[in-house]
Amino acid sequence: MTPTTKQNALSLRDLLQAILSGLLLTASFPPGNLSFFAWVALIPLLISIQNGPSAKAFKLGLVAGFFHYMTLMYWIIVVLGQYGNLSLPVSLLALLLLSLFLALYPALFSCLACRLNQGLFSLLFMAAFWVSLEYARAHLVTGFPWCLLGYSQYKHLAVIQIADLFGVYGVSFMVVLVNGLIFHTFFTKAKQGPYLKWEWLFVILFTAGTLTYGFLQLSEKKAENKTAPHMNAAVIQANIDQSVKWKPRVQLQTITTYLRLSRSVDHSKPALIVWPETALPFFYQDAPGFSPKIMDLSNELGTVLVFGSPAYKRTKGKIRYYNRAYMITPGVAFPQYYDKRHLVPFGEYVPLKQYLPFINHLVQAAGDFAQGGPQSPLKDKDLSLGVLICFEAIFPELARDLSKEGANLLVNITNDAWFGPTSAPYQHLSMAVFRSVETGLPMVRAANTGFSAFIGSDGAILSQSNLFMEAVLGGSIPVSPATPTFYARVGDLFAGGLVLISLIKLLYAFRQRLKKRRTPLITPIS
């Protein structure tokens, strides 16, 4: 075995440490209450890669990421197998491939962290690299920002208030800083002594500033909510079985259930009732036997009604299908609507199917929906609803756009029945919390089988349904005109700055390495 091969070899101890980091990362996310694991989850990985060659660090990061995503998103097997009608081997293969792809991000982080883990600002660069890779994951190849590290802290309201400045990336940045500081203090073999006191000072100041800002924001939002005008709203969770909801014989039963549950809240006089994504398992625009019943309900209760239904448009002889949210207003003949903009790849459409037709045959259960264009909030008098359909709640830029367009309430309709009784509905709800903090807007969330919820502008879950149960949630929410937060106005300026810092550091390191290679070795003549 050559020295290089020996250096790149992975010992059992290294592998176990990498696997431990992956499992700790998963454990820090819901449904468990182990979010504190996030603050130490990266330490075993950092120990295993320190002072090692970058190739070895890449492999260990890949191992950590693979075990993390395999255990975090095991529910993909349920989605593809039970509802996508794919065999267990094919579903498992899809999970393996997705986990390997996502594991490339922690692999790249490990590679960079092991090479640039010494000197002043090394801790800053470490956290910047992590956030830069999260930002890349959120935008490359349609984007998949599922369970970014900061989301693990969704229950700690004082910690997550900085999201209205920096987005979820600010929380991720702080968590990585703490991981790195503990590692540098107790476990590193590098000579960090001269710089350690500055790292402690930086982390203490950032953490103290975060918590101080968080408590001040919580106090301010509490005071604002006391004086703001409120509106009664209700969420209907009908718990319709996903495996039968699209069958024609079940349509009347489905409509009857929604009508019954909606009438049960008439005593509270809600100004808004929200049903879930695809609550109506037919085309509302083309169902004369059912659609008038929905309009009559809105007029009968005198309430704005929001619900999901598939829709279609005929354009130049072609039919384009949309995942749509309708808003019915009492006394108004024509509903407003919002078409989903960010579709689920391989769920609602097949990417690149015109270039790779064989993929379409592999995923025949995928829908064929068209992407909705830029749209404004749905409005009625003082009510301005920013609608997010299902998967869209994990993309902060969509909620940000709606906030800038004047939304004063976020409405998230979803159908998490696809996930079954797995951890996915818990994770989905935890990410929705951040959209309220980032925009400063409360959220009404309606899910077919749970979790339906009311979320305050500070991210507090005010009320929440149970999974796979018929439920009606009622609540009073503030609807005063909202001023866009700093994050809503400037977007991911913080994350973009960290990406720039990372690129500059990498270019500098690359340049220094080239200089070192080009420097001739001069042997003095005796």
C-alpha positions in Angstrom: 0.0 0.0 0.0 1.5 3.3 -1.1 1.6 6.2 1.4 -1.1 8.1 -0.5 -3.4 5.0 -0.5 -2.8 4.5 3.2 -3.7 8.2 3.9 -7.0 7.9 1.9 -8.0 4.6 3.6 -11.0 4.8 5.9 -10.6 3.2 9.3 -13.6 1.6 11.1 -13.4 4.4 13.7 -13.6 7.1 11.0 -16.6 5.4 9.4 -18.4 5.1 12.7 -17.8 8.7 13.5 -19.1 9.8 10.1 -22.2 7.6 10.5 -22.8 8.9 14.0 -22.8 12.5 12.6 -25.4 11.5 10.0 -27.6 9.8 12.6 -27.3 12.8 15.0 -28.3 15.1 12.2 -31.4 13.1 11.5 -32.3 12.8 15.2 -32.3 16.6 15.6 -35.3 16.9 13.2 -38.9 16.1 14.1 -40.8 14.1 15.0 -38.4 13.6 18.0 -37.7 16.3 20.5 -33.9 16.0 20.2 -33.2 19.3 18.4 -30.2 19.9 20.8 -28.3 17.2 18.9 -27.9 19.6 16.0 -25.5 21.7 18.1 -23.0 18.8 18.3 -24.0 16.6 15.3 -21.1 17.7 13.1 -18.4 17.1 15.7 -17.8 13.4 15.1 -17.4 14.1 11.4 -15.0 17.0 12.0 -12.9 14.8 14.3 -12.7 12.1 11.6 -11.6 14.4 8.8 -9.2 16.7 10.6 -5.7 16.8 9.1 -6.7 14.2 6.6 -6.4 14.4 2.8 -9.3 16.0 1.1 -10.2 12.7 -0.8 -10.6 10.9 2.5 -12.7 13.8 3.9 -14.9 13.7 0.9 -15.6 10.0 1.4 -16.4 10.5 5.1 -18.7 13.4 4.3 -20.4 11.2 1.7 -20.9 8.5 4.3 -22.3 10.9 6.9 -24.6 12.5 4.3 -25.8 9.1 3.0 -26.8 7.8 6.4 -28.4 11.2 7.3 -30.6 11.4 4.2 -31.4 7.6 4.1 -32.8 7.9 7.7 -34.3 11.3 7.3 -36.3 10.6 4.1 -37.1 6.9 4.4 -40.7 8.0 3.8 -40.0 8.2 0.0 -40.4 4.5 -0.1 -43.9 4.9 1.3 -44.8 7.6 -1.3 -43.4 5.7 -4.3 -44.5 2.3 -3.2 -47.9 2.7 -1.6 -49.2 5.7 -3.7 -46.9 5.6 -6.8 -47.4 1.9 -7.4 -43.7 1.2 -7.8 -42.2 -2.0 -6.5 -40.2 -2.0 -3.3 -36.8 -2.5 -5.1 -37.5 0.4 -7.4 -38.7 2.6 -4.5 -35.6 1.7 -2.5 -33.3 2.4 -5.5 -34.9 5.9 -5.8 -34.2 6.6 -2.1 -30.6 5.3 -2.5 -29.9 7.5 -5.5 -31.5 10.6 -4.0 -29.6 10.1 -0.7 -26.3 9.7 -2.6 -27.0 12.9 -4.6 -27.8 14.9 -1.5 -24.8 13.4 0.3 -22.6 15.2 -2.1 -23.2 18.5 -0.2 -21.9 17.3 3.2 -19.1 15.5 1.2 -18.0 18.8 -0.3 -18.3 20.5 3.1 -16.0 17.9 4.6 -13.5 18.3 1.8 -13.4 22.1 2.2 -13.5 22.0 6.0 -10.5 19.7 6.3 -8.4 21.7 3.9 -9.2 25.1 5.4 -9.5 24.3 9.1 -6.6 26.4 10.5 -5.9 30.0 11.0 -7.8 33.2 11.8 -11.5 33.1 10.6 -11.4 29.3 9.9 -14.6 28.9 12.0 -16.3 31.7 10.0 -15.2 30.0 6.7 -16.5 26.6 8.0 -20.0 28.0 8.7 -19.9 29.9 5.5 -19.2 26.8 3.5 -22.1 24.9 5.1 -24.6 27.7 4.4 -23.3 28.1 0.8 -23.9 24.5 0.1 -27.4 24.7 1.7 -28.1 27.6 -0.5 -26.9 25.6 -3.5 -29.1 22.7 -2.6 -32.1 25.0 -2.3 -31.6 26.3 -5.9 -29.7 23.8 -8.1 -31.6 21.1 -10.1 -35.1 22.6 -9.3 -34.0 23.0 -5.7 -34.7 20.7 -2.7 -34.2 22.6 0.6 -35.8 19.9 2.7 -34.7 20.0 6.3 -31.9 22.5 6.1 -30.0 22.4 9.4 -31.7 25.6 10.8 -35.1 24.0 10.6 -34.2 21.7 13.4 -34.7 24.6 15.8 -38.3 25.5 14.8 -39.6 25.1 18.4 -37.1 27.5 19.9 -38.8 30.8 19.1 -36.1 33.1 20.5 -33.4 31.4 18.3 -35.3 31.5 15.1 -36.5 35.1 15.1 -33.3 36.1 13.2 -35.0 34.4 10.2 -36.8 37.7 9.5 -33.3 39.1 8.9 -31.3 36.2 7.4 -33.8 33.5 6.6 -33.3 29.9 7.8 -29.7 30.3 6.8 -28.9 32.5 9.7 -30.0 29.7 12.1 -27.9 27.1 10.2 -24.9 29.5 10.4 -25.2 29.8 14.1 -25.6 26.0 14.7 -22.5 25.3 12.6 -20.5 28.0 14.5 -21.3 26.3 17.8 -20.3 22.8 16.4 -17.1 24.3 15.1 -16.3 26.1 18.3 -16.7 23.0 20.5 -14.6 21.0 18.0 -11.8 23.6 18.0 -11.8 23.9 21.8 -11.8 20.2 22.8 -11.0 18.0 19.8 -8.8 19.7 17.2 -5.2 18.7 16.6 -4.5 21.9 14.7 -2.8 24.8 16.3 -5.8 27.0 17.0 -4.5 28.4 20.3 -3.7 32.0 19.1 -7.1 32.3 17.4 -9.4 30.4 19.8 -10.1 33.4 22.0 -11.3 35.3 19.0 -13.5 32.4 17.9 -15.1 32.3 21.4 -15.7 36.1 21.3 -17.2 35.9 17.8 -19.6 33.0 18.6 -20.6 34.5 22.0 -21.4 37.8 20.4 -23.3 36.3 17.5 -25.3 33.9 19.8 -26.0 36.7 22.4 -27.1 39.0 19.6 -29.4 36.4 18.2 -31.1 35.6 21.5 -31.4 39.3 22.5 -32.9 40.1 19.1 -35.2 37.0 19.4 -36.6 38.0 22.8 -37.1 41.6 21.8 -39.0 40.5 18.6 -41.2 38.1 20.6 -42.1 40.8 23.0 -42.8 43.3 20.2 -44.9 40.9 18.2 -46.9 40.0 21.3 -47.7 43.6 21.8 -48.6 44.2 18.2 -50.9 41.2 18.1 -52.8 42.6 21.1 -53.7 45.8 19.3 -54.1 44.5 15.7 -57.6 43.8 14.3 -58.4 40.0 14.4 -60.4 37.7 12.2 -62.0 34.4 12.9 -60.9 31.6 10.6 -61.4 27.8 10.4 -59.6 24.9 8.9 -61.3 21.7 7.7 -59.3 18.5 7.8 -61.6 15.9 6.3 -59.1 12.9 6.5 -60.1 11.5 3.1 -58.3 8.3 2.2 -55.8 9.0 -0.5 -56.2 5.6 -2.1 -59.9 6.1 -2.9 -60.4 9.9 -3.0 -60.2 10.1 -6.8 -62.8 7.4 -7.4 -66.0 8.8 -8.8 -68.2 6.9 -6.3 -66.4 8.6 -3.4 -66.8 12.2 -4.8 -70.3 12.8 -3.3 -69.2 11.4 0.1 -66.1 13.7 0.0 -68.2 16.8 -0.7 -70.8 15.9 1.9 -68.0 15.6 4.5 -66.5 19.0 3.7 -70.0 20.6 3.7 -70.9 19.0 7.1 -67.7 20.0 8.8 -67.8 23.6 7.4 -71.3 24.1 8.7 -70.3 22.9 12.1 -68.2 26.1 12.6 -71.0 28.5 11.7 -71.5 29.4 15.3 -68.1 31.1 15.5 -68.9 33.2 12.3 -65.5 32.6 10.6 -64.6 35.1 7.9 -62.4 32.5 6.3 -62.6 28.8 5.9 -59.8 26.8 4.4 -59.9 23.3 2.9 -56.8 21.4 1.9 -55.0 20.9 -1.4 -57.1 19.0 -4.0 -59.9 18.9 -1.4 -62.2 18.5 -4.4 -61.2 15.4 -6.4 -62.6 16.7 -9.7 -62.4 19.8 -11.8 -64.3 22.5 -9.9 -64.5 24.6 -13.1 -66.3 21.8 -14.9 -68.5 20.0 -12.3 -72.1 21.3 -12.5 -73.3 18.6 -10.2 -71.0 19.7 -7.4 -69.6 23.2 -7.9 -72.9 25.1 -7.1 -72.9 23.4 -3.7 -69.5 25.1 -2.9 -70.8 28.5 -4.0 -74.0 28.1 -2.0 -72.0 27.2 1.1 -69.9 30.4 0.9 -73.1 32.5 0.5 -74.9 30.6 3.2 -72.2 31.1 5.8 -71.2 34.5 4.5 -67.5 33.4 4.5 -64.6 33.4 2.2 -63.8 29.8 1.2 -60.4 28.7 0.0 -59.9 25.1 -1.3 -57.7 23.1 -3.7 -58.8 21.5 -6.9 -57.2 20.4 -10.2 -57.8 22.7 -13.1 -57.1 22.9 -16.9 -56.8 25.4 -19.7 -57.0 24.8 -23.4 -54.3 26.7 -25.4 -53.9 26.3 -29.1 -55.5 22.8 -29.1 -53.5 21.6 -26.1 -54.8 21.0 -22.6 -52.6 22.2 -19.7 -53.3 21.0 -16.2 -52.8 23.0 -13.0 -52.7 22.3 -9.3 -55.0 25.2 -8.2 -56.3 27.0 -5.2 -59.6 28.7 -5.5 -61.0 31.5 -3.4 -64.8 31.8 -3.3 -66.2 35.1 -2.0 -69.8 35.5 -0.9 -71.9 37.3 -3.6 -69.2 37.1 -6.2 -69.9 34.9 -9.2 -66.4 34.2 -10.4 -63.7 32.9 -8.0 -60.1 34.1 -7.8 -57.5 31.4 -8.1 -53.8 30.7 -7.7 -51.9 28.1 -9.7 -49.0 26.3 -8.1 -45.7 27.6 -9.3 -43.1 25.2 -7.8 -44.1 21.7 -8.8 -42.8 18.5 -7.3 -40.3 16.8 -9.7 -41.3 13.2 -10.5 -44.5 13.8 -8.5 -46.3 16.5 -10.5 -44.1 16.5 -13.6 -41.2 14.7 -15.1 -38.1 16.9 -15.6 -36.5 16.8 -19.1 -39.0 14.2 -20.4 -38.7 15.7 -23.9 -35.0 14.9 -23.8 -35.1 11.7 -21.8 -38.3 9.9 -22.8 -37.4 6.7 -21.0 -37.7 8.5 -17.6 -41.4 9.0 -18.3 -41.9 5.3 -18.5 -40.1 4.7 -15.2 -42.4 7.1 -13.4 -45.8 6.7 -15.0 -47.5 7.6 -11.7 -46.2 11.2 -12.0 -48.6 13.9 -12.8 -48.4 16.1 -15.9 -49.0 19.6 -14.4 -48.0 22.9 -15.9 -46.3 25.6 -13.8 -48.3 28.6 -12.8 -46.9 32.0 -13.6 -46.2 34.9 -11.2 -49.3 35.7 -9.3 -50.5 38.2 -6.7 -52.3 37.4 -3.4 -56.0 36.6 -3.5 -57.9 39.6 -2.1 -61.3 40.4 -0.5 -61.6 43.8 1.2 -58.9 44.0 3.9 -58.0 40.3 3.5 -55.0 39.6 1.3 -54.1 35.9 1.1 -50.6 34.7 0.1 -51.3 31.1 -1.0 -48.6 28.3 -0.9 -49.6 24.9 -2.2 -48.0 21.9 -0.4 -44.3 21.7 -1.4 -44.1 25.4 -2.0 -44.0 26.0 1.8 -40.4 24.9 1.9 -39.3 27.6 -0.6 -38.9 31.0 1.2 -38.7 33.0 -2.0 -42.3 32.2 -2.8 -43.6 33.5 0.6 -41.3 36.5 0.3 -42.8 37.4 -3.1 -46.3 37.2 -1.7 -45.3 39.4 1.3 -43.9 42.1 -1.0 -47.1 42.0 -3.1 -49.1 42.9 0.0 -50.3 39.6 1.6 -51.3 40.0 5.2 -52.0 36.3 5.8 -50.2 33.1 4.5 -52.4 30.2 3.6 -50.7 26.8 3.1 -53.0 24.1 1.7 -51.4 20.6 1.4 -52.2 16.9 1.1 -49.7 15.1 3.3 -51.7 11.9 3.0 -49.0 10.9 0.4 -46.5 10.5 3.2 -48.5 8.0 5.3 -47.8 7.7 9.1 -44.1 8.7 8.7 -41.9 11.6 9.9 -42.5 13.6 6.7 -45.7 15.5 7.9 -43.8 16.6 11.1 -40.9 17.8 9.0 -43.1 19.6 6.5 -44.9 21.5 9.3 -41.5 22.5 10.9 -40.4 24.2 7.7 -43.8 26.1 7.3 -43.1 27.7 10.6 -40.1 29.6 9.2 -42.2 31.2 6.4 -44.2 33.0 9.1 -41.1 34.2 10.9 -39.4 35.3 7.7 -42.3 37.3 6.5 -43.8 38.4 9.8 -47.2 37.0 8.7 -49.4 34.5 10.4 -50.3 31.3 8.6 -53.4 29.1 8.2 -52.4 25.6 7.2 -55.0 23.1 6.0 -53.9 19.5 5.4 -56.0 16.6 4.2 -54.9 14.2 6.9 -52.8 16.5 9.1 -51.0 18.4 10.3 -53.4 21.3 10.0 -52.4 24.3 12.1 -52.6 28.0 13.0 -49.1 29.6 13.1 -48.4 33.0 14.6 -46.2 35.6 13.0 -43.5 34.7 15.5 -43.5 31.0 14.4 -45.5 29.7 17.4 -47.8 26.9 16.5 -51.0 28.2 18.1 -53.1 25.1 17.4 -52.5 21.9 15.6 -54.6 18.9 14.5 -53.7 15.2 14.9 -52.6 13.0 12.0 -55.2 10.9 10.2 -58.2 12.2 12.1 -61.2 14.2 11.0 -60.7 17.7 12.5 -61.9 21.2 12.6 -59.6 24.0 13.8 -60.8 27.4 14.7 -58.7 30.5 15.6 -58.5 34.2 15.7 -55.7 35.7 13.7 -54.4 39.3 13.2 -54.9 40.7 9.7 -53.6 44.2 9.9 -51.6 45.5 6.9 -48.1 44.0 7.2 -44.8 45.9 6.5 -42.4 43.5 4.7 -39.6 42.3 7.0 -36.0 43.0 6.2 -35.7 39.5 4.8 -38.8 39.9 2.7 -37.3 43.1 1.2 -33.7 42.0 0.5 -34.0 38.2 0.3 -31.0 36.0 0.8 -28.5 38.7 1.1 -26.9 37.0 4.1 -26.6 33.7 2.4 -25.4 35.3 -0.8 -22.7 37.2 1.2 -21.5 33.9 2.7 -21.4 32.3 -0.8 -19.2 35.2 -1.9 -16.9 34.8 1.2 -16.6 31.1 0.4 -15.7 31.7 -3.2 -13.1 34.3 -2.3 -11.5 32.0 0.3 -11.5 29.1 -2.2 -9.9 31.2 -4.9 -7.3 32.5 -2.5 -6.5 29.0 -1.3 -6.2 27.7 -4.9 -3.9 30.6 -5.8 -1.7 29.9 -2.8 -1.5 26.3 -3.8 -0.5 27.2 -7.4 2.2 29.5 -6.0 3.5 26.7 -3.8 3.7 24.3 -6.8 5.5 26.8 -9.0 8.1 27.8 -6.4 11.4 26.2 -7.4 13.2 24.2 -4.9 16.7 25.8 -4.5 19.4 23.8 -3.0 22.2 25.9 -1.5 25.7 25.2 -2.9 28.2 24.4 -0.3 
